Amino acid sequence: MSATTLSNGKPTRKQLADQLDRLDGIIDALAEGLNQAVADAAREGTRLAVKDAIVEIMTNPDLRAMLVPHVPAPKTPDVPPEAKKPSIWARIKTKVAAARTATVAFATKVKTAVATKYATVTASVAAIGVAAGEALPVRRAMGVALGVGLVVALACYQMPETMSAALAGVGAACAAAFAQVGAWLRRAARRVGVLN
């Protein structure tokens, strides 16, 4: 393809910019081809090296002798046999069982603490409701709270990070405000004599 055109019957000279663009395109094509060629050569070299190593291991008698375990002579019956060290699999199973036991104990402790706090909060809310003359529907309130939490969690999962972080910050601020209001209500109920 020629970049020359005729101007008043005379051919124009090739521009340096056109030549540089053409050279840049050639360099880009070479770079793409070079990456693929290097990857293919590395893959083929690795395959051949592994093949050669396996053939060497299988055919060299010295290497095979090192791979076969040496059988020691049987011990004399006068010496009592040593205590057998547990295998690695037995040790792993023991560690996993200990971790599972610790996790179950921790989960039980957390469950008990949460249940105690839940019972305390429920009793406080019920006492305030009795003092006010109206019972608070705790189950419905908890259901609504869990539903809203699930919807917000799903929405945050779909949002970009900054929007999700902003929503989490607003939610944390609201939760802190409601906790302060709840503490204030509890103190007020104690002053009135509703709570001990």
C-alpha positions in Angstrom: 0.0 0.0 0.0 1.5 3.3 -0.9 1.0 6.5 1.1 2.0 8.7 -1.8 -0.7 10.8 -3.7 -0.4 12.9 -6.7 -0.6 16.7 -6.2 -0.7 18.7 -9.4 0.7 15.7 -11.2 3.7 15.3 -8.9 4.0 12.5 -6.3 4.1 13.8 -2.7 6.7 12.6 -0.3 5.9 10.0 2.4 5.3 11.7 5.8 7.4 10.8 8.8 4.3 10.4 10.9 2.9 7.8 8.4 6.2 5.9 8.6 6.2 6.0 12.4 2.6 4.7 12.6 3.5 1.9 10.2 6.6 1.0 12.3 4.5 1.1 15.5 2.0 -1.3 14.0 4.9 -3.7 13.0 6.3 -3.5 16.6 2.9 -4.3 18.1 2.5 -7.3 15.8 5.9 -8.6 16.7 5.2 -8.1 20.4 2.0 -10.2 20.2 3.8 -12.9 18.2 6.8 -12.9 20.6 4.6 -13.4 23.7 2.9 -16.4 22.1 6.2 -17.8 20.9 7.7 -17.5 24.3 4.7 -19.2 26.0 4.7 -22.0 23.5 8.5 -22.6 23.9 8.2 -22.5 27.7 5.3 -25.0 27.6 7.2 -27.4 25.3 10.4 -27.1 27.3 8.6 -27.9 30.5 6.9 -30.9 29.0 10.2 -32.2 27.6 12.0 -31.6 31.0 9.3 -33.5 32.9 9.3 -36.3 30.4 13.1 -36.6 30.6 13.0 -36.6 34.4 10.4 -39.4 34.5 12.3 -41.5 32.0 15.5 -41.0 34.1 13.8 -42.0 37.3 12.3 -45.1 35.7 15.4 -46.3 34.0 18.2 -45.4 36.4 18.8 -48.3 38.9 20.5 -46.0 41.4 17.5 -43.7 41.6 15.1 -46.6 41.8 17.1 -48.1 44.7 16.8 -44.7 46.6 13.0 -44.7 46.1 12.5 -48.3 47.4 12.5 -48.1 51.2 15.2 -50.1 53.0 13.9 -52.9 55.1 15.7 -53.0 58.5 16.6 -56.3 60.1 14.0 -57.6 62.5 14.6 -56.6 66.1 15.6 -59.1 68.8 12.6 -60.2 71.0 14.5 -59.2 74.2 13.8 -55.5 73.5 10.2 -54.4 74.0 8.8 -52.7 70.9 8.8 -48.9 71.0 5.5 -47.0 71.2 4.3 -46.4 67.7 4.2 -42.7 66.8 0.8 -41.7 65.5 0.6 -41.2 61.7 0.1 -37.8 60.2 -3.5 -38.6 59.3 -4.2 -39.6 63.0 -2.6 -36.3 64.1 -4.6 -34.3 61.6 -7.8 -36.0 62.8 -7.0 -35.2 66.4 -6.3 -31.5 65.6 -9.5 -31.3 63.6 -11.5 -32.9 66.4 -10.0 -30.5 69.0 -10.8 -27.5 66.7 -14.3 -28.7 66.2 -14.8 -29.1 70.0 -13.4 -25.6 70.6 -15.7 -24.2 67.9 -18.8 -25.9 69.3 -17.9 -24.7 72.8 -17.4 -21.1 71.6 -20.7 -21.2 69.5 -22.6 -22.5 72.6 -21.1 -19.7 74.7 -22.1 -17.1 72.2 -25.6 -18.6 71.8 -26.1 -18.5 75.5 -24.9 -14.9 75.8 -27.1 -13.8 72.9 -30.1 -15.6 74.3 -29.5 -14.0 77.7 -29.3 -10.5 76.2 -32.4 -11.2 74.0 -34.4 -12.3 77.1 -33.2 -9.2 79.0 -34.2 -6.9 76.2 -37.5 -8.6 75.6 -38.3 -8.4 79.3 -37.4 -4.7 79.3 -39.5 -3.9 76.3 -42.4 -5.9 77.7 -42.2 -4.0 81.0 -42.2 -0.7 79.2 -45.2 -1.8 77.2 -47.0 -2.9 80.4 -46.2 0.5 82.0 -47.4 2.3 78.9 -50.6 0.1 78.8 -49.8 -1.5 75.4 -47.7 -4.6 74.7 -45.1 -4.4 72.0 -45.3 -7.2 69.4 -41.7 -8.4 69.8 -41.9 -11.2 67.3 -43.3 -9.0 64.6 -40.6 -6.4 65.3 -37.9 -9.0 65.1 -39.3 -10.4 61.9 -39.4 -7.0 60.3 -35.9 -6.2 61.5 -34.5 -9.4 60.1 -36.4 -8.9 56.8 -35.1 -5.3 56.4 -31.6 -6.5 57.3 -31.8 -9.2 54.6 -33.0 -6.8 51.9 -30.3 -4.3 52.8 -27.6 -7.0 52.7 -28.8 -8.2 49.3 -28.9 -4.6 48.0 -25.4 -3.9 49.3 -24.2 -7.1 47.6 -25.2 -5.7 44.3 -24.0 -2.1 44.8 -20.5 -0.7 44.2 -18.2 -0.6 47.2 -18.6 3.1 47.8 -22.4 3.0 47.9 -22.3 -0.1 50.0 -19.9 1.6 52.5 -22.1 4.7 52.6 -25.2 2.6 53.3 -23.4 0.6 56.0 -22.3 3.9 57.6 -25.9 5.2 57.6 -27.1 1.9 59.1 -24.5 1.9 61.8 -25.4 5.5 62.7 -29.1 4.5 62.9 -28.3 1.5 65.0 -26.2 3.5 67.4 -29.0 6.1 67.7 -31.5 3.4 68.5 -29.2 1.8 71.0 -28.9 5.2 72.8 -32.7 5.6 72.7 -33.1 2.1 74.1 -30.6 2.8 76.9 -32.4 6.0 77.7 -35.8 4.2 77.8 -34.3 1.6 80.1 -32.9 4.3 82.5 -36.3 6.0 82.4 -38.1 2.8 83.2 -35.8 2.2 86.2 -36.5 5.7 87.5 -40.2 5.2 87.2 -39.9 1.8 89.0 -40.9 -0.4 86.1 -37.5 -2.2 86.0 -35.3 -3.2 88.9 
